[in-house]
Amino acid sequence: MTGCLEYHEINRAHGVAGWRTVFGTVLLLILFLWLPVVVSVPFIIGLMIDGADQQRITDFLALDPVTPGNLAYLDLGLATAIGSSMFVAWLMHGHQAPRWLLSVAGRIRWRWLLTCLGLAVITLVVTLGVAALLPDSAGETSMSGSLNDFTRQTFWFVVVIGVLTPLQAAGEEFAFRGYLTQAWGGWASLRSRTWGRCVAVVVPAFLFALAHGLGQDVPVFFDRLAFGLVAGFLVIVTGGLEAGLAMHVLNNVVAFGVALAFGDMTSALTDSTGSWWMIVSTLTQSLVFAGLVLWAARRRGVALRFGTDARPL
């Protein structure tokens, strides 16, 4: 049986049950919320040494305003989900080796990841072209304004975005498209493979959108849900995290980069309102990328199942 398992079914080779899925999900969500608090401690100590009062510390943690320091705190806090996802997978599913969260090959397929990054760049160009045709009400930073001054703070923003933001995106992918996909998909696939695929995509996508805050309005929630659905689909049809990781990293880096160059980082990171027009941009990006990835995966013979002989890149 293990030789024909898809990515979301891998738990069936180690340990899968309804109680494991529920307890594993709760434990992961607790760690997802608690570990960033631990990460914040050295930042708070640094602020206290610098003479910050309670209000300044509160504003720092609330990202008001966003600075290179609290963006680094946020990125590192979310990046802890990489380790917590692997730990929960090992603890709750028969001591499953954490490497099976990466792909059906048990590792990151680096050439395939680089291919997906290239496809994500192509997709970004198409998406920017479509976005330029939409009304200026999509709730996203426009590149039509004047270029912001390059300051010392800008330099540190560039460092944080370039080094830590990819880790933040990876943390979310490990948690939502990694552990939760395998936990829910493995359990649901005991009923049927089709049901397993649906649950493996929909449940993590819903939790992914919900994790961005209860204060977000309906268009923003739907936008993130659509992103999660497409990313979850890509995990199953490519047998690993690489495609979703490439799309997520490039999306976040470019979004922060545009906000830094032409807009305001605080608005870009904390704004929870948007227009339904943003869905058009997101669906363009997601669907074009999905089409290119499917084409490339078939052309390059990417392994889709655990234990198959297909050539893993």
C-alpha positions in Angstrom: 0.0 0.0 0.0 2.8 2.4 0.8 4.0 2.4 -2.7 0.9 4.2 -4.1 0.3 6.8 -1.4 -0.1 10.4 -2.5 1.4 13.2 -0.5 -1.7 13.8 1.7 -1.9 10.1 2.5 1.6 9.6 3.8 0.4 9.3 7.4 -1.2 6.0 6.5 2.3 4.5 6.3 3.0 5.5 9.9 -0.1 6.3 12.0 -3.5 7.7 11.1 -6.7 8.0 13.1 -9.3 10.6 13.8 -8.1 11.3 17.3 -4.5 11.8 16.0 -5.8 14.3 13.5 -7.8 16.3 16.0 -5.2 16.3 18.8 -2.4 17.0 16.3 -4.3 20.0 14.8 -5.0 21.5 18.2 -1.4 21.0 19.4 -0.1 22.6 16.2 -2.4 25.6 16.5 -1.3 26.0 20.2 2.4 26.0 19.1 1.6 28.3 16.2 0.2 30.9 18.6 2.5 30.3 21.6 6.0 30.1 20.0 5.9 33.6 18.5 5.3 34.8 22.1 8.6 33.1 23.1 10.3 34.6 20.1 9.2 38.1 21.2 11.0 37.8 24.6 14.5 38.8 23.4 13.0 41.7 21.4 11.2 42.9 24.5 14.3 42.7 26.5 16.2 44.7 23.9 13.5 47.4 24.0 13.6 47.5 27.8 17.4 47.9 27.6 16.9 50.8 25.2 14.6 52.5 27.7 11.2 51.7 26.0 8.1 52.2 28.1 5.1 49.9 28.2 3.3 51.7 25.4 6.2 51.5 23.1 6.5 47.8 23.7 2.8 47.3 23.1 3.0 49.2 19.9 6.0 47.2 18.8 4.2 43.9 19.3 1.0 45.2 17.6 3.0 46.3 14.5 2.0 49.9 15.0 3.9 51.0 13.1 5.7 48.3 11.2 9.5 48.5 11.6 12.3 46.3 10.6 12.5 45.1 14.2 8.9 43.9 14.6 8.8 42.6 11.0 11.8 40.4 12.0 9.9 39.4 15.2 6.8 38.5 13.1 8.8 36.5 10.5 10.8 34.6 13.1 7.7 33.8 15.1 5.9 32.3 12.1 9.0 30.5 10.9 8.9 28.5 14.1 6.0 26.6 12.5 8.6 24.7 10.4 9.9 23.0 13.5 6.6 22.6 15.3 5.0 21.0 12.2 7.8 18.4 12.1 7.5 17.8 15.8 3.8 17.3 15.8 4.0 15.0 12.8 6.6 12.9 14.6 4.7 12.9 18.0 1.2 12.2 16.7 1.7 9.9 13.8 3.7 6.9 14.8 7.1 8.7 15.0 6.8 9.7 11.3 10.2 11.0 10.1 9.8 14.8 9.7 11.3 14.7 6.2 8.1 13.3 4.8 6.5 16.7 5.3 8.8 18.0 2.5 7.7 15.7 -0.4 7.0 12.1 -1.4 10.8 11.9 -2.0 11.4 12.7 1.7 13.4 15.8 0.9 13.2 19.2 -0.8 13.6 18.6 -4.6 15.9 21.6 -5.2 15.8 21.6 -9.0 12.1 21.4 -8.9 11.9 24.2 -6.4 14.0 26.4 -8.6 11.8 25.5 -11.6 8.8 26.6 -9.6 10.4 29.8 -8.6 11.0 30.6 -12.3 7.4 29.8 -13.1 6.3 32.0 -10.2 8.3 35.0 -11.8 6.6 34.4 -15.1 3.2 34.3 -13.3 4.0 37.5 -11.5 4.6 39.4 -14.7 1.2 38.2 -16.1 -0.5 39.1 -12.8 0.9 42.6 -12.7 -0.3 43.1 -16.3 -3.9 42.1 -15.3 -3.7 44.2 -12.1 -2.8 47.2 -14.1 -6.2 46.9 -15.9 -8.2 46.7 -12.7 -9.8 49.7 -11.0 -7.6 51.3 -8.4 -9.7 49.9 -5.6 -8.2 46.4 -5.2 -6.8 47.3 -1.7 -3.2 46.6 -2.8 -0.3 48.9 -3.1 0.0 50.5 -6.5 3.3 51.0 -8.3 2.0 54.1 -10.1 3.0 56.5 -7.2 6.3 58.1 -6.5 9.3 56.1 -5.3 9.9 56.4 -1.6 13.3 57.7 -0.4 15.9 55.0 0.4 16.9 55.5 4.1 18.7 53.5 6.7 15.4 52.0 7.8 14.7 51.0 4.1 18.0 49.1 4.1 17.1 47.1 7.2 13.7 46.4 5.8 15.4 45.0 2.6 17.6 42.8 4.8 14.6 41.4 6.8 12.4 40.9 3.8 15.2 39.1 1.8 16.4 36.9 4.7 13.5 36.3 7.0 10.3 36.7 5.0 11.0 33.5 3.0 11.3 31.6 6.3 7.9 33.1 7.4 6.3 31.8 4.2 7.9 28.4 4.7 6.6 28.2 8.2 3.0 28.7 7.0 3.5 26.2 4.2 4.9 23.5 6.5 1.9 24.1 8.9 -1.0 24.4 6.5 0.1 22.6 3.3 2.4 20.2 5.1 1.2 18.9 8.5 -2.5 19.8 8.2 -2.8 18.5 4.7 -1.3 15.1 5.7 -3.2 14.9 9.0 -6.7 15.6 7.5 -6.0 14.1 4.1 -4.6 10.8 5.6 -7.6 10.4 7.9 -10.2 11.3 5.3 -8.7 9.1 2.6 -9.6 6.1 4.8 -13.1 6.7 3.5 -12.2 7.3 -0.2 -9.3 8.8 -2.1 -11.5 11.5 -3.6 -12.9 12.5 -0.2 -9.3 12.5 1.1 -8.1 14.9 -1.6 -11.0 17.3 -1.0 -10.6 17.4 2.8 -6.8 17.7 2.4 -7.2 20.9 0.4 -10.3 22.5 1.9 -9.7 22.2 5.6 -6.1 23.6 5.7 -7.1 26.4 3.2 -10.0 27.4 5.5 -7.7 27.4 8.6 -5.0 29.3 6.7 -7.5 32.1 5.8 -8.9 32.1 9.4 -5.4 32.3 10.9 -4.9 35.7 9.3 -7.3 37.3 11.8 -10.9 37.5 12.7 -11.0 41.2 11.8 -10.5 40.7 8.1 -13.4 41.5 5.8 -15.0 39.0 3.4 -13.0 39.9 0.3 -9.7 39.6 2.1 -10.8 36.3 3.7 -11.9 34.9 0.3 -8.7 36.1 -1.3 -6.6 34.1 1.2 -8.9 31.1 1.0 -8.5 31.1 -2.8 -4.7 31.2 -2.4 -4.9 28.3 0.1 -7.1 26.2 -2.1 -4.8 26.5 -5.1 -1.6 26.0 -3.0 -3.2 22.9 -1.4 -4.1 21.5 -4.8 -0.5 22.0 -6.0 0.8 20.0 -3.1 -1.2 17.0 -4.0 -0.6 17.1 -7.8 3.1 17.7 -7.5 3.8 15.5 -4.4 5.5 18.1 -2.2 5.7 21.6 -0.8 7.9 23.1 -3.5 5.3 24.7 -5.8 3.3 26.2 -3.0 6.4 27.4 -1.2 7.7 29.1 -4.4 4.4 30.9 -5.0 4.1 31.9 -1.3 7.6 33.2 -0.9 7.6 35.3 -4.2 4.2 36.6 -3.4 5.2 37.9 0.1 8.6 39.2 -0.9 7.2 41.1 -3.9 4.2 42.5 -1.9 6.5 43.8 0.8 9.0 45.1 -1.7 6.3 47.1 -3.6 4.9 48.4 -0.3 8.4 49.4 0.8 9.2 51.1 -2.5 5.9 52.9 -3.3 3.6 52.6 -0.3 3.5 52.1 3.4 4.6 48.9 5.2 2.2 49.3 8.1 -0.8 49.5 5.7 0.4 46.6 3.6 0.9 44.3 6.6 -2.0 45.2 8.9 -4.8 46.3 6.5 -7.7 43.8 6.9 -10.0 45.4 4.3 -10.0 45.0 0.5 -12.1 45.1 -2.6 -13.6 42.2 -4.5 -11.3 43.2 -7.4 -8.4 41.8 -5.5 -9.9 38.3 -6.1 -9.3 38.8 -9.8 -5.6 39.4 -9.3 -5.2 36.5 -6.9 -7.0 34.0 -9.1 -5.0 35.2 -12.1 -1.8 34.5 -10.2 -2.9 31.2 -8.7 -4.5 29.7 -11.8 -1.8 30.7 -14.2 0.9 29.4 -11.8 -1.1 26.2 -11.3 -1.3 25.6 -15.1 2.4 26.2 -15.6 3.3 24.0 -12.7 1.1 21.1 -14.0 2.7 21.4 -17.4 6.2 21.5 -16.0 5.6 18.6 -13.6 4.3 16.3 -16.4 7.1 17.3 -18.7 9.8 16.6 -16.1 8.3 13.5 -14.6 8.0 14.8 -11.0 7.3 12.0 -8.5 3.7 12.3 -7.3 3.4 9.3 -5.0 5.3 7.9 -2.0 7.7 5.1 -3.1 7.2 5.4 -6.9 10.0 5.2 -9.4 9.1 8.5 -11.1 12.2 10.7 -11.2 12.2 13.1 -8.2 13.9 16.5 -9.0 
